[in-house]
Amino acid sequence: MKAPKDTIVAKIYDLLKVTIPMLEGLPRSQKFTLGDRIQNHISDLLESAISAYYQTANEKRPILFQSNIRLEMLRYYFRLAYERGYYHSIKYKDFSERIDEIGRMIGGWIKSLPETK
């Protein structure tokens, strides 16, 4: 089995890679507001996953919980972009599935950590 870093980081990196072209297609009025929010949240999520990998179990848990919150924010930003008509439903389904998979992986990582007292 691959280490969480190898799989989760790769998934987040891939999400960022496929999101950037969509963000480049946003209307100019949204590129520097909604577009930046989405890209920054994904970039922060990537940095958090890399950081969590190098922390002790006690330090990983809060980082991963914060990552879950950031992921939930991303769900809403992607939904907003879709509802505003900035991309089509097939793309929305792809983004949603990627985000859900990352969420399951982070949740599994949290569950795999030893309980703290």
Beta strands, then each sheet from edge to edge (+ up, - down):
end
